[in-house]
């Protein structure tokens, strides 16, 4: 089960006329005062989503990239991470670079853990079965949800994260029982954030091809 399948099972989606919605969003964007950067960014984000649903990846990229730039300008890290998710889902040339940038923001800043989980699941899907990278991404998902999920959502999100880690364990080392799973977690040091988070950082360096769309040192300096 993917995160989107999980979300759909929790919140049934109504049918949406994406073309009509895109036309409405376009009109709203054209009439928006130029100084409203946050509102403009979220309109562009919604337009990117609509373009994805309409299978227009280039247009989706253009809108999401513009939204990303505005989100960075106003320091809306959650919006920027959401824009990266749309950019990744276009599957265009720099999609993986967008994913790495989004994950860095989603792990570094205390944004909605559901968004971070979506991005980390993409990394799991992009990682080969026998590589440790998927295990690191899944362990980080569990950690972020435990750290940030609200009481109302913690149980459901933890279930998803545990299922993700279990799926990775099965494909990585054919783990099919609890004892073997616990030994696998300890062997890969997936129960020690001080060990697996630096490994995630190394993975993101590779995935991003060292193409970062913001100054990470500057953003780190702003953290408490």
C-alpha positions as CSV (number, residue, x, y, z in Angstrom):
1,X,0.0,0.0,0.0
2,X,1.4,3.4,-1.0
3,X,0.9,6.5,1.1
4,X,-1.6,7.8,-1.4
5,X,-3.6,4.5,-1.2
6,X,-3.5,4.9,2.6
7,X,-4.7,8.5,2.4
8,X,-7.5,7.5,0.0
9,X,-8.7,4.7,2.3
10,X,-8.9,7.3,5.1
11,X,-10.4,10.1,3.1
12,X,-12.4,9.1,0.0
13,X,-11.8,11.5,-2.8
14,X,-14.7,13.1,-4.7
15,X,-14.6,13.3,-8.5
16,X,-13.0,16.6,-9.6
17,X,-13.3,18.3,-13.0
18,X,-9.6,19.2,-13.1
19,X,-9.8,21.3,-16.3
20,X,-12.6,23.5,-14.8
21,X,-10.6,23.8,-11.6
22,X,-7.5,24.8,-13.5
23,X,-9.4,27.5,-15.4
24,X,-10.8,28.8,-12.1
25,X,-7.4,28.9,-10.5
26,X,-5.9,30.7,-13.5
27,X,-8.5,33.4,-13.3
28,X,-7.9,33.8,-9.6
29,X,-4.1,34.1,-10.2
30,X,-4.5,36.7,-12.9
31,X,-6.7,38.9,-10.6
32,X,-4.5,38.5,-7.5
33,X,-2.6,41.6,-6.3
34,X,1.1,41.2,-7.0
35,X,2.2,41.6,-3.4
36,X,0.4,38.6,-2.1
37,X,3.2,36.1,-2.4
38,X,1.8,33.4,-0.1
39,X,-1.6,33.4,-1.8
40,X,0.1,33.3,-5.2
41,X,2.4,30.5,-4.2
42,X,-0.5,28.3,-3.0
43,X,-2.5,29.1,-6.2
44,X,0.5,28.0,-8.3
45,X,0.8,24.9,-6.2
46,X,-2.8,23.9,-6.8
47,X,-2.4,24.7,-10.5
48,X,0.6,22.4,-10.6
49,X,-1.5,19.6,-9.0
50,X,-4.2,20.1,-11.5
51,X,-1.8,20.0,-14.4
52,X,-0.4,16.7,-13.0
53,X,-3.9,15.3,-12.9
54,X,-4.4,16.4,-16.5
55,X,-1.1,14.7,-17.5
56,X,0.6,17.9,-18.4
57,X,4.0,17.4,-16.7
58,X,5.8,20.4,-18.2
59,X,3.1,22.8,-17.2
60,X,2.9,21.2,-13.7
61,X,6.7,21.7,-13.4
62,X,6.5,25.4,-14.4
63,X,3.8,26.1,-11.9
64,X,5.3,24.1,-9.0
65,X,8.8,25.6,-9.6
66,X,7.3,29.1,-9.5
67,X,5.5,28.2,-6.3
68,X,8.7,26.8,-4.8
69,X,10.6,30.0,-5.4
70,X,7.9,32.0,-3.7
71,X,7.7,29.7,-0.8
72,X,11.4,30.0,-0.2
73,X,11.1,33.8,-0.4
74,X,8.5,33.8,2.4
75,X,10.2,30.9,4.3
76,X,7.2,28.6,4.0
77,X,9.1,25.3,4.2
78,X,6.0,23.2,4.2
79,X,4.8,24.7,0.9
80,X,8.2,24.4,-0.6
81,X,8.2,20.7,0.3
82,X,4.8,20.2,-1.3
83,X,6.1,21.9,-4.4
84,X,9.0,19.5,-4.5
85,X,6.5,16.6,-4.4
86,X,4.7,17.9,-7.5
87,X,8.0,18.4,-9.2
88,X,9.0,14.9,-8.5
89,X,5.7,13.5,-9.7
90,X,6.3,15.1,-13.1
91,X,9.1,12.5,-13.6
92,X,10.9,15.0,-15.7
93,X,14.7,15.3,-16.0
94,X,15.3,16.9,-12.6
95,X,12.6,15.1,-10.7
96,X,15.0,13.3,-8.3
97,X,16.8,16.5,-7.6
98,X,13.5,18.0,-6.6
99,X,12.8,15.0,-4.4
100,X,16.1,15.4,-2.5
101,X,15.5,19.1,-1.9
102,X,12.0,18.3,-0.6
103,X,13.2,15.6,1.7
104,X,15.9,17.8,3.1
105,X,13.3,20.5,3.9
106,X,10.8,18.0,5.2
107,X,13.2,16.4,7.6
108,X,15.0,19.6,8.7
109,X,12.0,21.7,9.5
110,X,8.9,20.7,11.6
111,X,6.4,20.6,8.8
112,X,3.4,18.3,8.5
113,X,4.8,14.8,8.9
114,X,2.4,13.5,6.3
115,X,4.2,15.5,3.6
116,X,7.6,14.3,4.8
117,X,6.3,10.7,4.8
118,X,5.1,11.1,1.2
119,X,8.5,12.3,0.1
120,X,10.4,9.6,2.0
121,X,8.1,6.9,0.5
122,X,9.1,8.2,-3.0
123,X,12.8,7.7,-2.0
124,X,12.0,4.1,-0.9
125,X,10.4,3.5,-4.3
126,X,13.4,4.9,-6.1
127,X,15.9,2.7,-4.2
128,X,16.9,-0.8,-5.3
129,X,15.8,-3.7,-3.2
130,X,19.2,-4.7,-1.9
131,X,20.4,-1.2,-1.0
132,X,20.3,0.2,2.5
133,X,18.9,3.5,1.3
134,X,15.3,2.4,1.4
135,X,15.7,1.1,5.0
136,X,17.2,4.5,6.0
137,X,14.3,6.3,4.4
138,X,11.7,4.1,6.0
139,X,13.3,4.4,9.4
140,X,13.4,8.1,9.1
141,X,9.6,8.0,8.3
142,X,9.0,6.2,11.5
143,X,11.1,8.7,13.4
144,X,9.5,11.8,12.0
145,X,6.0,10.5,12.6
146,X,6.8,9.6,16.2
147,X,8.4,13.0,16.7
148,X,5.8,15.2,15.0
149,X,2.5,13.5,14.4
150,X,-0.4,14.9,16.4
151,X,-2.2,12.6,18.9
152,X,-5.2,12.4,16.6
153,X,-3.1,11.2,13.6
154,X,-0.3,9.4,15.4
155,X,-1.8,5.9,15.4
156,X,-2.8,5.8,11.8
157,X,0.4,7.4,10.5
158,X,2.5,5.1,12.7
159,X,0.7,2.1,11.2
160,X,1.6,3.3,7.7
161,X,5.2,3.9,8.7
162,X,5.6,0.5,10.3
163,X,4.1,-1.2,7.3
164,X,6.5,0.7,5.1
165,X,9.5,-0.4,7.2
166,X,8.2,-3.9,7.2
167,X,7.9,-3.9,3.4
168,X,11.4,-2.7,3.0
169,X,12.7,-5.4,5.4
170,X,11.0,-8.1,3.3
171,X,12.4,-6.9,0.0
172,X,15.9,-6.1,1.4
173,X,16.5,-9.2,3.4
174,X,13.4,-11.4,3.1
175,X,12.5,-10.7,6.8
176,X,9.2,-12.4,7.6
177,X,9.1,-12.7,11.4
178,X,9.4,-10.3,14.4
179,X,12.6,-11.7,15.8
180,X,14.4,-11.5,12.5
181,X,12.9,-8.0,12.0
182,X,14.3,-6.7,15.3
183,X,17.7,-8.2,14.5
184,X,17.6,-6.6,11.1
185,X,16.8,-3.2,12.6
186,X,19.6,-3.4,15.0
187,X,22.1,-4.7,12.4
188,X,21.4,-1.7,10.2
189,X,21.2,0.7,13.2
190,X,17.7,1.8,12.2
191,X,16.8,2.3,15.9
192,X,19.5,5.0,16.3
193,X,18.6,8.4,14.7
194,X,22.2,9.6,15.4
195,X,23.3,6.9,13.0
196,X,20.7,6.7,10.3
197,X,20.0,10.5,9.9
198,X,23.7,11.2,8.8
199,X,23.3,8.3,6.3
200,X,20.1,9.9,4.9
201,X,22.1,13.1,4.4
202,X,24.7,11.2,2.4
203,X,22.0,9.6,0.3
204,X,20.5,13.0,-0.4
205,X,23.8,14.3,-1.5
206,X,24.0,11.5,-4.1
207,X,20.3,11.9,-5.2
208,X,20.6,15.7,-5.5
209,X,23.8,15.5,-7.5
210,X,24.9,18.3,-5.2
211,X,22.3,20.5,-6.9
212,X,20.7,22.3,-3.9
213,X,18.2,25.0,-4.6
214,X,18.9,26.9,-1.3
215,X,21.8,27.6,1.0
216,X,21.6,24.7,3.5
217,X,24.1,26.2,5.9
218,X,22.1,29.4,6.1
219,X,18.9,27.6,6.8
220,X,20.6,25.4,9.5
221,X,21.8,28.6,11.2
222,X,18.2,29.7,11.6
223,X,17.2,26.5,13.5
224,X,16.8,26.7,17.3
